[in-house]
């Protein structure tokens, strides 16, 4: 009776030893797994640190990009304002061009009319120049005649001057003669001495 109990105890002990050996192997496997997990955890911590740095760097980049986007939005707003102003300027310029084209058309018409007038004036100028040439010829002839007349007038003036001088001498002589006659008349009226 005691032997079967011992056998059972031995069986149990053997089973327990086997179980313990299995557990030890499991513990060793777990320890290996734990070591591997610890290594993986360390690697993951390093990765996390790098990821945190990357995230921080990305946040900084995002912040810079947001600032760039804000600046770009402001630039786009300014550009839109500039485009609006330019559109207004283009509209005004188009209107100016239209007015200028109309002015050019009017000026062309005026130039055409002026060219006709100029042609007429040129024709009249040619006729006037021909008349002027004839008039100049007449003027030259008139100057010659006037020169001769001036010479005649000068001669006449000289003759008149000479005549005046002769007249003055004659008047002096007549005065003296009259004076002499008066004196003689006065003497003849005096009583004669007895």
LUMRO-953358 format. One line per 8 residues: number of its first residue (from 1); their letters; for each residue x, y, z of N, C-alpha, C, O, CB. Coordinates in Angstrom, 2 decimals. Glycine has a CB too. Layout:
NUM) A) X/Y/Z/X/Y/Z/X/Y/Z/X/Y/Z/X/Y/Z  ...
END
This chain:
1) XXXXXXXX) 0.83/-1.18/0.00/0.00/0.00/0.00/0.86/1.22/0.00/0.53/2.23/-0.62/-0.93/0.01/1.18  1.92/1.14/0.67/2.80/2.28/0.76/3.53/2.48/-0.56/3.82/3.63/-0.91/3.80/2.10/1.90  3.83/1.43/-1.29/4.56/1.57/-2.55/3.74/2.32/-3.57/4.28/3.24/-4.19/4.94/0.21/-3.09  2.46/1.99/-3.79/1.73/2.77/-4.78/1.67/4.23/-4.42/1.69/5.08/-5.31/0.33/2.23/-4.94  1.60/4.55/-3.16/1.54/5.97/-2.75/2.84/6.63/-3.09/2.86/7.76/-3.60/1.25/6.11/-1.22  3.92/5.96/-2.83/5.24/6.49/-3.13/5.40/6.70/-4.62/5.94/7.70/-5.10/6.33/5.55/-2.60  4.90/5.67/-5.35/4.97/5.80/-6.82/4.18/7.01/-7.26/4.62/7.78/-8.12/4.43/4.54/-7.52  3.05/7.17/-6.67/2.23/8.31/-7.05/2.93/9.61/-6.70/2.91/10.59/-7.46/0.87/8.24/-6.36
9) XXXXXXXX) 3.55/9.60/-5.52/4.25/10.81/-5.08/5.42/11.06/-6.02/5.67/12.19/-6.44/4.76/10.67/-3.60  6.12/9.96/-6.35/7.24/10.12/-7.27/6.76/10.61/-8.63/7.37/11.46/-9.26/8.02/8.80/-7.43  5.64/10.04/-9.05/5.09/10.48/-10.34/4.75/11.97/-10.28/5.01/12.74/-11.20/3.83/9.66/-10.71  4.15/12.32/-9.13/3.76/13.75/-8.97/4.99/14.61/-8.95/5.05/15.66/-9.58/2.92/13.97/-7.67  6.01/14.13/-8.19/7.26/14.92/-8.10/7.89/15.02/-9.47/8.32/16.10/-9.89/8.26/14.27/-7.10  7.93/13.87/-10.19/8.52/13.87/-11.53/7.76/14.83/-12.43/8.34/15.63/-13.16/8.51/12.45/-12.13  6.44/14.72/-12.33/5.60/15.62/-13.14/5.87/17.07/-12.77/5.97/17.96/-13.61/4.10/15.29/-12.96  6.00/17.26/-11.43/6.27/18.64/-10.97/7.62/19.12/-11.46/7.80/20.26/-11.89/6.20/18.73/-9.43
17) XXXXXXXX) 8.60/18.17/-11.39/9.94/18.57/-11.88/9.90/18.89/-13.36/10.52/19.85/-13.83/10.96/17.45/-11.61  9.15/18.07/-14.07/9.05/18.33/-15.51/8.35/19.66/-15.74/8.73/20.47/-16.59/8.28/17.18/-16.24  7.28/19.85/-14.91/6.55/21.12/-15.04/7.45/22.31/-14.69/7.42/23.36/-15.33/5.29/21.11/-14.13  8.27/22.10/-13.63/9.19/23.18/-13.20/10.20/23.43/-14.30/10.51/24.57/-14.63/9.91/22.83/-11.86  10.73/22.32/-14.87/11.70/22.47/-15.96/11.06/23.21/-17.12/11.64/24.10/-17.73/12.24/21.10/-16.43  9.80/22.79/-17.39/9.09/23.49/-18.49/8.88/24.96/-18.15/9.01/25.85/-18.98/7.73/22.83/-18.77  8.53/25.16/-16.84/8.31/26.54/-16.42/9.60/27.34/-16.50/9.63/28.51/-16.89/7.74/26.60/-15.00  10.70/26.64/-16.10/11.99/27.34/-16.16/12.32/27.71/-17.61/12.78/28.80/-17.92/13.11/26.46/-15.56
25) XXXXXXXX) 12.05/26.71/-18.49/12.28/27.02/-19.91/11.38/28.17/-20.36/11.80/29.07/-21.09/12.03/25.76/-20.80  10.13/28.11/-19.88/9.21/29.21/-20.23/9.71/30.54/-19.67/9.63/31.59/-20.31/7.78/28.91/-19.70  10.24/30.44/-18.40/10.76/31.68/-17.77/11.95/32.19/-18.58/12.08/33.38/-18.85/11.18/31.42/-16.29  12.83/31.23/-18.95/13.98/31.64/-19.75/13.53/32.25/-21.08/14.05/33.27/-21.54/14.92/30.43/-20.01  12.51/31.57/-21.68/11.98/32.14/-22.93/11.38/33.51/-22.70/11.55/34.43/-23.50/10.92/31.21/-23.54  10.66/33.62/-21.56/10.06/34.92/-21.22/11.14/35.98/-20.98/11.03/37.14/-21.38/9.16/34.78/-19.98  12.22/35.49/-20.27/13.31/36.45/-20.02/13.94/36.91/-21.33/14.26/38.08/-21.52/14.38/35.81/-19.12  14.12/35.93/-22.24/14.65/36.31/-23.55/13.70/37.29/-24.27/14.10/38.29/-24.86/14.88/35.05/-24.42
33) XXXXXXXX) 12.40/36.90/-24.16/11.41/37.79/-24.76/11.44/39.17/-24.09/11.30/40.20/-24.74/10.01/37.17/-24.66  11.61/39.13/-22.76/11.66/40.39/-22.00/12.85/41.22/-22.44/12.73/42.43/-22.65/11.74/40.11/-20.49  14.03/40.54/-22.59/15.22/41.25/-23.05/14.99/41.84/-24.42/15.32/42.99/-24.70/16.43/40.31/-23.06  14.40/41.00/-25.29/14.11/41.48/-26.65/13.13/42.64/-26.62/13.27/43.63/-27.34/13.54/40.34/-27.52  12.11/42.49/-25.73/11.13/43.57/-25.60/11.78/44.84/-25.04/11.48/45.96/-25.46/9.98/43.13/-24.69  12.71/44.62/-24.06/13.40/45.78/-23.50/14.24/46.48/-24.58/14.27/47.70/-24.68/14.29/45.36/-22.32  14.92/45.65/-25.38/15.70/46.24/-26.48/14.78/46.98/-27.46/15.05/48.10/-27.89/16.51/45.13/-27.23  13.67/46.27/-27.79/12.70/46.90/-28.70/12.16/48.19/-28.10/11.96/49.19/-28.79/11.55/45.93/-29.02
41) XXXXXXXX) 11.91/48.15/-26.76/11.38/49.32/-26.07/12.39/50.47/-26.12/12.04/51.63/-26.35/11.03/48.98/-24.61  13.69/50.09/-25.89/14.74/51.11/-25.96/14.81/51.72/-27.36/14.92/52.93/-27.54/16.12/50.51/-25.57  14.73/50.79/-28.35/14.75/51.28/-29.74/13.54/52.17/-29.98/13.64/53.23/-30.60/14.76/50.09/-30.75  12.38/51.71/-29.48/11.16/52.49/-29.66/11.27/53.85/-28.95/10.78/54.86/-29.45/9.96/51.71/-29.14  11.92/53.85/-27.76/12.11/55.12/-27.05/12.99/56.07/-27.88/12.73/57.26/-28.00/12.74/54.88/-25.66  14.08/55.46/-28.45/14.93/56.28/-29.33/14.11/56.81/-30.52/14.19/57.97/-30.90/16.16/55.46/-29.83  13.32/55.86/-31.09/12.49/56.27/-32.22/11.51/57.36/-31.80/11.27/58.32/-32.54/11.72/55.06/-32.79  10.94/57.21/-30.59/10.00/58.20/-30.08/10.68/59.56/-29.92/10.12/60.60/-30.26/9.40/57.74/-28.75
49) XXXXXXXX) 11.93/59.51/-29.38/12.68/60.75/-29.20/12.91/61.42/-30.56/12.71/62.62/-30.73/14.02/60.49/-28.50  13.33/60.58/-31.53/13.55/61.12/-32.88/12.24/61.64/-33.46/12.19/62.70/-34.09/14.15/60.04/-33.81  11.16/60.86/-33.24/9.86/61.27/-33.75/9.41/62.58/-33.10/8.85/63.45/-33.76/8.82/60.18/-33.51  9.67/62.71/-31.79/9.32/63.96/-31.09/10.09/65.13/-31.69/9.55/66.20/-31.94/9.61/63.85/-29.57  11.40/64.87/-31.93/12.21/65.92/-32.56/11.68/66.25/-33.95/11.58/67.41/-34.35/13.68/65.50/-32.64  11.34/65.15/-34.70/10.79/65.37/-36.04/9.48/66.15/-35.96/9.23/67.06/-36.75/10.56/64.04/-36.75  8.64/65.76/-34.99/7.35/66.44/-34.83/7.56/67.91/-34.47/6.89/68.79/-35.01/6.49/65.74/-33.76  8.52/68.17/-33.54/8.83/69.54/-33.17/9.32/70.33/-34.38/8.92/71.47/-34.63/9.88/69.57/-32.04
57) XXXXXXXX) 10.23/69.67/-35.14/10.74/70.32/-36.35/9.62/70.57/-37.35/9.54/71.62/-37.98/11.86/69.47/-36.99  8.73/69.54/-37.49/7.61/69.68/-38.42/6.66/70.80/-37.97/6.13/71.54/-38.79/6.85/68.35/-38.54  6.46/70.89/-36.65/5.61/71.97/-36.13/6.21/73.34/-36.45/5.51/74.28/-36.83/5.43/71.82/-34.61  7.56/73.40/-36.28/8.22/74.67/-36.63/8.05/74.96/-38.12/7.78/76.09/-38.52/9.72/74.62/-36.26  8.23/73.89/-38.93/8.05/74.08/-40.38/6.63/74.51/-40.71/6.40/75.40/-41.52/8.40/72.79/-41.14  5.68/73.85/-40.05/4.27/74.19/-40.27/4.01/75.63/-39.86/3.29/76.36/-40.54/3.35/73.24/-39.48  4.61/76.04/-38.72/4.45/77.42/-38.26/5.02/78.39/-39.28/4.41/79.41/-39.60/5.12/77.61/-36.89  6.22/78.06/-39.80/6.83/78.91/-40.81/5.97/78.94/-42.08/5.77/79.98/-42.70/8.25/78.42/-41.14
65) XXXXXXXX) 5.47/77.73/-42.45/4.62/77.66/-43.63/3.34/78.48/-43.45/2.88/79.14/-44.38/4.28/76.21/-43.96  2.78/78.42/-42.24/1.58/79.21/-41.97/1.88/80.70/-42.12/1.10/81.46/-42.69/1.05/78.92/-40.54  3.05/81.11/-41.59/3.46/82.51/-41.72/3.66/82.88/-43.20/3.25/83.94/-43.66/4.76/82.78/-40.92  4.32/81.94/-43.93/4.51/82.18/-45.37/3.17/82.28/-46.09/2.97/83.13/-46.95/5.35/81.06/-46.00  2.23/81.38/-45.70/0.90/81.41/-46.30/0.20/82.73/-45.98/-0.47/83.32/-46.83/0.06/80.21/-45.81  0.35/83.18/-44.72/-0.26/84.46/-44.33/0.30/85.60/-45.17/-0.43/86.45/-45.69/-0.04/84.73/-42.83  1.65/85.60/-45.30/2.31/86.64/-46.11/1.85/86.54/-47.57/1.57/87.55/-48.22/3.86/86.51/-46.03  1.78/85.29/-48.06/1.33/85.09/-49.45/-0.11/85.57/-49.64/-0.45/86.16/-50.66/1.45/83.61/-49.85
73) XXXXXXXX) -0.95/85.30/-48.63/-2.34/85.76/-48.72/-2.39/87.28/-48.78/-3.14/87.87/-49.56/-3.17/85.25/-47.51  -1.55/87.93/-47.92/-1.48/89.39/-47.96/-1.00/89.87/-49.33/-1.54/90.81/-49.91/-0.55/89.93/-46.85  0.04/89.17/-49.84/0.56/89.53/-51.17/-0.50/89.35/-52.25/-0.66/90.19/-53.13/1.80/88.69/-51.52  -1.24/88.23/-52.15/-2.30/87.96/-53.12/-3.38/89.04/-53.03/-3.89/89.50/-54.05/-2.91/86.55/-52.90  -3.71/89.44/-51.78/-4.72/90.49/-51.61/-4.23/91.79/-52.25/-4.98/92.47/-52.96/-5.02/90.72/-50.10  -2.95/92.13/-51.99/-2.38/93.34/-52.59/-2.36/93.23/-54.12/-2.68/94.18/-54.83/-0.95/93.59/-52.06  -1.98/92.02/-54.60/-1.95/91.82/-56.05/-3.35/91.97/-56.65/-3.52/92.52/-57.73/-1.37/90.44/-56.39  -4.36/91.45/-55.93/-5.72/91.60/-56.41/-6.11/93.07/-56.49/-6.75/93.51/-57.45/-6.70/90.84/-55.50
81) XXXXXXXX) -5.71/93.82/-55.45/-5.98/95.27/-55.48/-5.27/95.92/-56.66/-5.84/96.74/-57.38/-5.53/95.94/-54.17  -3.97/95.52/-56.86/-3.20/96.07/-57.99/-3.86/95.71/-59.32/-3.96/96.53/-60.22/-1.75/95.55/-57.96  -4.31/94.44/-59.42/-4.97/94.00/-60.66/-6.25/94.80/-60.89/-6.54/95.19/-62.02/-5.29/92.48/-60.60  -7.00/95.03/-59.81/-8.22/95.82/-59.95/-7.89/97.23/-60.43/-8.53/97.76/-61.34/-8.99/95.88/-58.60  -6.86/97.83/-59.80/-6.44/99.19/-60.21/-5.96/99.17/-61.66/-6.28/100.06/-62.45/-5.31/99.72/-59.27  -5.16/98.12/-62.00/-4.66/98.03/-63.38/-5.81/97.86/-64.38/-5.77/98.41/-65.48/-3.67/96.85/-63.51  -6.81/97.10/-63.99/-7.96/96.94/-64.87/-8.65/98.27/-65.11/-9.04/98.61/-66.23/-8.96/95.93/-64.28  -8.78/99.05/-64.00/-9.37/100.39/-64.15/-8.50/101.25/-65.06/-9.00/101.96/-65.93/-9.53/101.07/-62.78
89) XXXXXXXX) -7.16/101.16/-64.84/-6.24/101.95/-65.68/-6.34/101.53/-67.14/-6.36/102.37/-68.04/-4.77/101.79/-65.18  -6.42/100.22/-67.37/-6.54/99.71/-68.74/-7.83/100.21/-69.37/-7.86/100.59/-70.54/-6.48/98.16/-68.76  -8.91/100.20/-68.58/-10.19/100.69/-69.11/-10.07/102.16/-69.50/-10.52/102.57/-70.57/-11.32/100.51/-68.07  -9.44/102.95/-68.59/-9.26/104.38/-68.89/-8.37/104.56/-70.11/-8.64/105.39/-70.98/-8.65/105.11/-67.68  -7.28/103.75/-70.17/-6.37/103.86/-71.32/-7.07/103.49/-72.62/-6.85/104.13/-73.65/-5.14/102.96/-71.11  -7.91/102.47/-72.57/-8.65/102.08/-73.77/-9.55/103.22/-74.23/-9.66/103.50/-75.43/-9.49/100.82/-73.50  -10.18/103.88/-73.26/-11.03/105.02/-73.60/-10.18/106.15/-74.19/-10.56/106.80/-75.16/-11.81/105.51/-72.36  -8.99/106.38/-73.55/-8.08/107.40/-74.09/-7.65/107.05/-75.51/-7.60/107.92/-76.38/-6.84/107.54/-73.19
97) XXXXXXXX) -7.34/105.78/-75.74/-6.92/105.35/-77.08/-8.06/105.57/-78.07/-7.83/106.01/-79.20/-6.50/103.85/-77.07  -9.28/105.27/-77.65/-10.42/105.47/-78.53/-10.56/106.95/-78.90/-10.76/107.31/-80.06/-11.72/104.95/-77.87  -10.44/107.81/-77.84/-10.55/109.25/-78.08/-9.41/109.72/-78.98/-9.61/110.52/-79.89/-10.53/110.03/-76.74  -8.19/109.20/-78.72/-7.04/109.59/-79.53/-7.21/109.15/-80.98/-6.87/109.89/-81.90/-5.75/109.00/-78.95  -7.75/107.96/-81.18/-7.99/107.49/-82.55/-8.97/108.42/-83.26/-8.79/108.76/-84.43/-8.54/106.05/-82.54  -10.00/108.83/-82.52/-10.96/109.76/-83.11/-10.30/111.09/-83.43/-10.53/111.69/-84.48/-12.16/109.97/-82.16  -9.43/111.55/-82.46/-8.69/112.80/-82.71/-7.78/112.67/-83.93/-7.69/113.58/-84.74/-7.86/113.19/-81.46  -7.12/111.52/-84.04/-6.23/111.28/-85.18/-7.03/111.30/-86.48/-6.58/111.84/-87.49/-5.48/109.93/-85.02
105) XXXXXXXX) -8.21/110.69/-86.45/-9.05/110.68/-87.65/-9.43/112.10/-88.04/-9.35/112.49/-89.20/-10.33/109.84/-87.42  -9.84/112.89/-87.01/-10.19/114.29/-87.27/-8.99/115.06/-87.79/-9.10/115.86/-88.72/-10.74/114.96/-85.99  -7.82/114.80/-87.16/-6.60/115.49/-87.60/-6.24/115.12/-89.03/-5.79/115.96/-89.80/-5.45/115.16/-86.66  -6.43/113.84/-89.39/-6.16/113.42/-90.77/-7.05/114.17/-91.74/-6.62/114.63/-92.79/-6.36/111.90/-90.93  -8.34/114.28/-91.35/-9.26/115.03/-92.20/-8.80/116.48/-92.32/-8.80/117.06/-93.40/-10.70/114.97/-91.63  -8.40/117.06/-91.15/-7.91/118.43/-91.18/-6.66/118.55/-92.05/-6.52/119.50/-92.82/-7.61/118.92/-89.76  -5.76/117.57/-91.92/-4.53/117.59/-92.72/-4.87/117.50/-94.20/-4.27/118.20/-95.02/-3.59/116.43/-92.32  -5.84/116.64/-94.55/-6.25/116.53/-95.96/-6.77/117.88/-96.46/-6.41/118.33/-97.55/-7.32/115.44/-96.13
113) XXXXXXXX) -7.63/118.51/-95.64/-8.16/119.82/-96.03/-7.04/120.85/-96.13/-7.01/121.67/-97.04/-9.22/120.29/-95.04  -6.12/120.80/-95.15/-5.00/121.75/-95.17/-4.10/121.53/-96.39/-3.58/122.49/-96.97/-4.17/121.63/-93.89  -3.91/120.27/-96.76/-3.10/119.99/-97.95/-3.73/120.59/-99.20/-3.05/121.13/-100.07/-2.90/118.48/-98.13  -5.07/120.47/-99.26/-5.77/121.09/-100.40/-5.57/122.60/-100.36/-5.28/123.23/-101.38/-7.29/120.75/-100.38  -5.73/123.19/-99.14/-5.54/124.63/-99.01/-4.12/125.02/-99.37/-3.88/126.03/-100.04/-5.86/125.09/-97.59  -3.15/124.20/-98.90/-1.74/124.49/-99.18/-1.49/124.46/-100.69/-0.77/125.30/-101.22/-0.82/123.48/-98.47  -2.10/123.48/-101.37/-1.95/123.41/-102.83/-2.49/124.67/-103.47/-1.88/125.25/-104.37/-2.68/122.17/-103.39  -3.67/125.10/-102.98/-4.24/126.33/-103.53/-3.35/127.53/-103.22/-3.11/128.39/-104.07/-5.66/126.57/-102.96
121) XXXXXXXX) -2.86/127.56/-101.97/-1.99/128.68/-101.57/-0.71/128.67/-102.40/-0.22/129.72/-102.81/-1.64/128.59/-100.07  -0.16/127.45/-102.65/1.04/127.35/-103.48/0.78/127.93/-104.87/1.60/128.65/-105.43/1.52/125.89/-103.58  -0.39/127.57/-105.41/-0.73/128.08/-106.74/-0.86/129.60/-106.71/-0.34/130.30/-107.58/-2.05/127.44/-107.25  -1.56/130.10/-105.67/-1.71/131.55/-105.55/-0.36/132.21/-105.33/-0.09/133.29/-105.86/-2.66/131.91/-104.41  0.51/131.54/-104.52/1.84/132.10/-104.26/2.64/132.21/-105.54/3.33/133.20/-105.77/2.59/131.23/-103.24  2.53/131.17/-106.39/3.24/131.23/-107.67/2.74/132.40/-108.50/3.52/133.14/-109.10/3.06/129.91/-108.45  1.39/132.56/-108.51/0.85/133.69/-109.28/1.30/135.01/-108.68/1.66/135.94/-109.40/-0.70/133.62/-109.31  1.27/135.09/-107.33/1.71/136.32/-106.66/3.18/136.60/-106.93/3.58/137.75/-107.13/1.46/136.24/-105.15
129) XXXXXXXX) 3.99/135.53/-106.93/5.42/135.72/-107.21/5.63/136.27/-108.62/6.47/137.14/-108.85/6.19/134.39/-107.03  4.83/135.73/-109.57/4.93/136.26/-110.93/4.53/137.73/-110.95/5.18/138.55/-111.59/4.04/135.44/-111.89  3.42/138.06/-110.24/2.99/139.45/-110.17/4.07/140.31/-109.51/4.36/141.43/-109.96/1.67/139.57/-109.38  4.68/139.76/-108.42/5.72/140.50/-107.71/6.89/140.78/-108.65/7.46/141.87/-108.63/6.20/139.71/-106.48  7.24/139.79/-109.46/8.34/140.01/-110.40/7.99/141.15/-111.36/8.81/142.02/-111.65/8.65/138.72/-111.20  6.72/141.13/-111.85/6.30/142.20/-112.76/6.28/143.53/-112.02/6.70/144.55/-112.56/4.91/141.90/-113.36  5.76/143.51/-110.76/5.72/144.74/-109.97/7.12/145.25/-109.70/7.38/146.46/-109.78/4.98/144.51/-108.64  8.05/144.31/-109.38/9.43/144.73/-109.12/10.04/145.38/-110.36/10.77/146.37/-110.27/10.29/143.53/-108.68
137) XXXXXXXX) 9.71/144.79/-111.52/10.20/145.41/-112.75/9.65/146.82/-112.89/10.37/147.76/-113.23/9.82/144.56/-113.98  8.33/146.95/-112.61/7.71/148.28/-112.69/8.31/149.22/-111.65/8.56/150.39/-111.92/6.18/148.17/-112.48  8.55/148.66/-110.43/9.14/149.48/-109.36/10.52/149.96/-109.77/10.88/151.11/-109.56/9.22/148.69/-108.03  11.30/149.04/-110.38/12.63/149.44/-110.85/12.50/150.57/-111.85/13.23/151.56/-111.80/13.37/148.25/-111.48  11.54/150.41/-112.78/11.33/151.46/-113.76/10.87/152.74/-113.07/11.31/153.84/-113.42/10.29/151.02/-114.82  9.99/152.58/-112.08/9.49/153.75/-111.33/10.63/154.42/-110.58/10.73/155.65/-110.55/8.37/153.35/-110.35  11.52/153.60/-109.97/12.67/154.18/-109.26/13.54/154.97/-110.23/14.04/156.05/-109.90/13.51/153.06/-108.58  13.71/154.42/-111.43/14.49/155.16/-112.43/13.82/156.49/-112.73/14.46/157.54/-112.77/14.65/154.34/-113.73
145) XXXXXXXX) 12.49/156.41/-112.94/11.73/157.64/-113.22/11.81/158.60/-112.05/12.03/159.80/-112.23/10.27/157.31/-113.54  11.63/158.06/-110.83/11.69/158.90/-109.62/13.07/159.53/-109.51/13.19/160.70/-109.13/11.38/158.07/-108.36  14.11/158.76/-109.83/15.47/159.32/-109.78/15.61/160.49/-110.72/16.19/161.52/-110.38/16.51/158.25/-110.13  15.06/160.31/-111.92/15.14/161.41/-112.89/14.34/162.60/-112.39/14.77/163.75/-112.49/14.61/160.96/-114.27  13.14/162.29/-111.83/12.31/163.38/-111.30/13.04/164.10/-110.18/12.99/165.33/-110.10/10.95/162.85/-110.81  13.71/163.33/-109.30/14.46/163.95/-108.19/15.55/164.87/-108.74/15.77/165.98/-108.25/15.09/162.87/-107.28  16.21/164.36/-109.78/17.25/165.20/-110.39/16.63/166.49/-110.93/17.17/167.58/-110.72/17.99/164.44/-111.52  15.49/166.35/-111.63/14.81/167.52/-112.17/14.39/168.46/-111.05/14.55/169.67/-111.15/13.59/167.11/-113.00
153) XXXXXXXX) 13.83/167.86/-109.96/13.41/168.68/-108.82/14.59/169.41/-108.23/14.49/170.59/-107.87/12.72/167.82/-107.76  15.72/168.71/-108.11/16.93/169.35/-107.56/17.36/170.52/-108.44/17.70/171.60/-107.95/18.08/168.32/-107.45  17.31/170.26/-109.74/17.69/171.36/-110.65/16.72/172.52/-110.51/17.12/173.69/-110.48/17.73/170.87/-112.12  15.42/172.18/-110.43/14.41/173.25/-110.30/14.61/174.01/-109.00/14.52/175.23/-108.97/12.98/172.67/-110.35  14.90/173.25/-107.90/15.13/173.91/-106.61/16.32/174.86/-106.70/16.29/175.97/-106.18/15.37/172.87/-105.51  17.38/174.39/-107.39/18.55/175.24/-107.55/18.17/176.50/-108.34/18.59/177.60/-108.00/19.69/174.47/-108.27  17.38/176.30/-109.39/16.96/177.45/-110.20/16.09/178.39/-109.38/16.21/179.61/-109.46/16.22/176.99/-111.45  15.16/177.77/-108.57/14.29/178.60/-107.72/15.11/179.39/-106.72/14.89/180.58/-106.50/13.25/177.73/-106.98
161) XXXXXXXX) 16.09/178.68/-106.09/16.96/179.36/-105.13/17.70/180.52/-105.80/17.78/181.63/-105.29/17.98/178.36/-104.52  18.22/180.19/-106.98/18.95/181.25/-107.72/18.00/182.39/-108.07/18.36/183.56/-107.97/19.59/180.67/-109.03  16.77/182.05/-108.48/15.78/183.07/-108.81/15.44/183.90/-107.60/15.32/185.13/-107.68/14.50/182.43/-109.38  15.30/183.21/-106.41/15.00/183.95/-105.18/16.12/184.93/-104.86/15.89/186.08/-104.50/14.80/182.99/-104.00  17.35/184.43/-105.01/18.49/185.31/-104.75/18.47/186.51/-105.70/18.68/187.65/-105.28/19.84/184.52/-104.90  18.20/186.24/-106.99/18.11/187.34/-107.97/16.99/188.28/-107.60/17.13/189.50/-107.69/17.89/186.79/-109.41  15.84/187.68/-107.16/14.70/188.51/-106.78/15.06/189.38/-105.60/14.72/190.56/-105.56/13.49/187.64/-106.45  15.76/188.79/-104.61/16.16/189.59/-103.45/17.07/190.73/-103.86/16.94/191.86/-103.38/16.86/188.71/-102.41
169) XXXXXXXX) 18.02/190.41/-104.78/18.90/191.48/-105.26/18.11/192.56/-105.99/18.35/193.76/-105.82/19.99/190.91/-106.18  17.15/192.10/-106.82/16.31/193.05/-107.53/15.51/193.90/-106.56/15.37/195.11/-106.74/15.37/192.33/-108.48  14.96/193.22/-105.51/14.18/193.97/-104.52/15.05/194.99/-103.81/14.62/196.12/-103.54/13.54/193.01/-103.51  16.29/194.58/-103.49/17.22/195.54/-102.87/17.47/196.72/-103.80/17.44/197.89/-103.40/18.56/194.85/-102.51  17.72/196.36/-105.06/17.97/197.44/-106.05/16.76/198.35/-106.19/16.89/199.57/-106.24/18.34/196.84/-107.42  15.56/197.71/-106.26/14.35/198.52/-106.37/14.15/199.39/-105.14/13.72/200.53/-105.23/13.13/197.62/-106.57  14.49/198.82/-103.97/14.39/199.60/-102.74/15.30/200.81/-102.78/14.92/201.92/-102.41/14.73/198.73/-101.53  16.53/200.56/-103.23/17.48/201.66/-103.31/17.01/202.70/-104.33/17.10/203.91/-104.13/18.88/201.13/-103.68
177) XXXXXXXX) 16.50/202.14/-105.48/15.99/203.08/-106.51/14.83/203.89/-105.96/14.77/205.10/-106.16/15.55/202.31/-107.78  13.91/203.22/-105.27/12.75/203.93/-104.71/13.21/204.97/-103.70/12.69/206.08/-103.65/11.78/202.94/-104.05  14.20/204.58/-102.90/14.72/205.51/-101.89/15.33/206.72/-102.58/15.11/207.87/-102.19/15.77/204.81/-100.99  16.10/206.42/-103.62/16.74/207.53/-104.36/15.68/208.43/-104.96/15.79/209.65/-104.89/17.68/207.00/-105.47  14.64/207.83/-105.57/13.57/208.61/-106.19/12.86/209.48/-105.16/12.53/210.64/-105.42/12.58/207.69/-106.88  12.62/208.89/-103.97/11.94/209.64/-102.93/12.80/210.83/-102.49/12.31/211.93/-102.25/11.63/208.74/-101.73  14.09/210.55/-102.38/14.98/211.64/-101.96/14.98/212.74/-103.03/14.94/213.93/-102.72/16.44/211.10/-101.72  15.04/212.30/-104.30/15.05/213.28/-105.38/13.73/214.06/-105.41/13.70/215.27/-105.63/15.29/212.59/-106.74
185) XXXXXXXX) 12.63/213.33/-105.17/11.33/214.00/-105.15/11.26/214.99/-104.01/10.75/216.10/-104.15/10.19/212.97/-105.04  11.77/214.56/-102.90/11.75/215.45/-101.74/12.62/216.68/-101.99/12.27/217.79/-101.59/12.23/214.70/-100.48  13.72/216.49/-102.63/14.60/217.64/-102.95/13.92/218.60/-103.94/14.02/219.82/-103.84/15.94/217.14/-103.54  13.23/217.94/-104.90/12.62/218.79/-105.93/11.47/219.62/-105.34/11.08/220.63/-105.92/12.11/217.94/-107.10  10.93/219.21/-104.24/9.85/219.94/-103.65/10.36/221.04/-102.73/9.61/221.94/-102.35/8.94/219.01/-102.91  11.57/220.97/-102.38/12.12/222.03/-101.53/12.06/223.36/-102.30/12.21/223.35/-103.52/13.59/221.69/-101.07  11.85/224.53/-101.60/11.85/225.81/-102.31/13.22/226.11/-102.84/14.24/225.93/-102.17/11.38/226.94/-101.41  13.21/226.58/-104.04/14.47/226.91/-104.68/14.97/228.26/-104.16/14.17/229.17/-103.98/14.31/226.94/-106.22
193) XX) 16.26/228.40/-103.92/16.78/229.68/-103.46/16.63/230.76/-104.55/16.80/230.49/-105.74/18.27/229.53/-103.05  16.33/231.89/-104.14/16.15/232.99/-105.08/17.49/233.53/-105.48/17.57/234.46/-106.27/15.28/234.10/-104.48
END
